[in-house]
Amino acid sequence: MPVANCSVEQVAYRAVMYPAFRLSFSAVDDDSRIENIQYFVGLAPGKDDVVERQNMYSPVIVVPRTLAGGVQLYFTVEVGNAENKTVATCTLSTYDITLPQGLVIPSYRFTSHPNEILASMAYWDDSALWPTQWRAIGFEPSVQGRDESEWESFNSQMFSTPPTGGTNSLDNFATPQIGQLVTSPLEELLNLTQANCTTSCLRETRCQAFDYSAARSLCRILSSSRTSSTRLATVEDYQHYVRLGTGYATQHLFTRLSLVHNQTFYINMILRNRLGHAAVVSSLPVLMDMTPPSPGMINTVSNDTLLMSGCSASSAQLCFHPTPINNHRFIVDGPMSRVVFNGHSPLSDLRYTHVNSYVSANWNGFSDPETGIWSYTWCVGSRVGECDIVSRRNPHAHLLSSSAWTNSGLARNLRLADGTYYVTVQALNGAVYGGSLVTTVQHTTGLVVDTTPPVIHSVVFVSYNTSSQLLIFIVNASDAGSGVSTISYGLGRSSRDVAVQQWRSISLVDTGMYQVIATVPDGVMTWVRVQLGNQAGLVSTSSTSTSFSVDISPPSTGTVLDGRLSGQDIEYQSSPTMLCVNWNGFVDADSGISHYLWSVNTSNSAFTALPPVKRLSAAMSNDCTTLSTALPHG
């Protein structure tokens, strides 16, 4: 009976699209000559579901043929003579018909660090990989991409234990990527901190990665990490952590680079397996950004400088391995700038307000053509550039997309004292590795909070001319907060109404003396009323302490009688040098009788008097005068 043995291997250094296997056998039969040798291939011992029976005409054959890849194959050699047959089985753990595969993941797609970059690399293949692979950085995703860093070797030995750190350390994991791996987890653990999730993964021998949501305190333990056939989906705040030292997963820090602004580069990796198959695996493009965001129209600035602030440029700054360049543009704007505005009305600078329970601001014009605006912060202080009233905050933190940003901020539930407040706005771009580049604009136009109306100390009536209708009055007022901005006057029948004349706006004068044309009805007691408004929109009203009236009609005529005795009219008298008169019935209903004038006439012409005209008080009703020349008899 024949005795047979076989061996099989995939032929190395052939093109991956033209694979071949080498099958050899040996057989001995001491009794008779071997007459028939056949082989077949299957997915299980003794099966021919991959390759049906084929004759072998040589102890060693090389067969160029594409077989099923990625599974174990069973090769069966059947040897027989005229009387008996014997079978030999040999296996091929996998038949490699693909190039090595891998994934190069930059720690972040945008960087502000010109000298270094961090990347995670994962790689796999059906066949064994060489222990040494190659990496480079260049301007194209190919074997030619070595402009910034020449090809250099690295060890691709498969790890089985964590390379660094303790069991609770994130040093055992690559830089987290935003998103959740689209795959079924080994398990989901609720109410865990990130540290507890890290520990759970390290304790699970099958864990190659985990997803974690801080908002939900949810940990997803994964048996696989990101590959070319899987993807990350952006879900809430999930981040994906790949475990280092599990399979072929390593992290690489490239140093001694000389990246320039607005330059796109790729991290390239050459993978080689022991069959001689080689593939270039490249990262997505990484963009270098060395300039902070540009503001809009900034005029008459008092300060515009570039600072090296590292990771302390902003409390909201994304920062990993701080850049050594000047990463913070610091601007103190001027009165003609059009970037930061007080209040919530777009592009409108609110100067005064009487509301002290909230404060708002808006901004416009920030841009970053390289990495875009990642975030804004704003704050309010009692002095330019300070944040002692409203701390620095991101007004869009609750929004999922920048398309919903309003570029405005509102802080409520405040108790602002009267005074002036100043807004500061920061724009941060999307560079993460090296840190976000930041532009700070300190707004020097203050917002005045004034909760008190103007103080009217006095309103004094001076005069009214009935002919020209010129009314003159004096106003003494002040406003220490926002200043008096408007004045109106009115005329009323009392100190509380404007029934005679409604409010009319007039121009402010420095002297406080106002001259206006006003129509005042005859005989009406009239008060001058004044209304003052300040810049914050608060109003005070006051009036004169006394009224005035206008009388353009003469008194009603009474009766004039000769003689001293009231009510008696004499026709004769004996004294040639004494004349007496009495009167009654003179009335003025509007303004009353002020005084009387009387004289003696020798004709009907008024006041062609022999003695001088005499002025008497309104209380008098008779009077006598002595003539300097005696009257003639008759």
Summary of the structure (lengths in Angstrom):
residues: 634
radius of gyration: 52.2
end to end distance: 196.2
largest distance: 202.8
contacts: 1981
relative contact order: 0.08
helix: 3%
strand: 44%
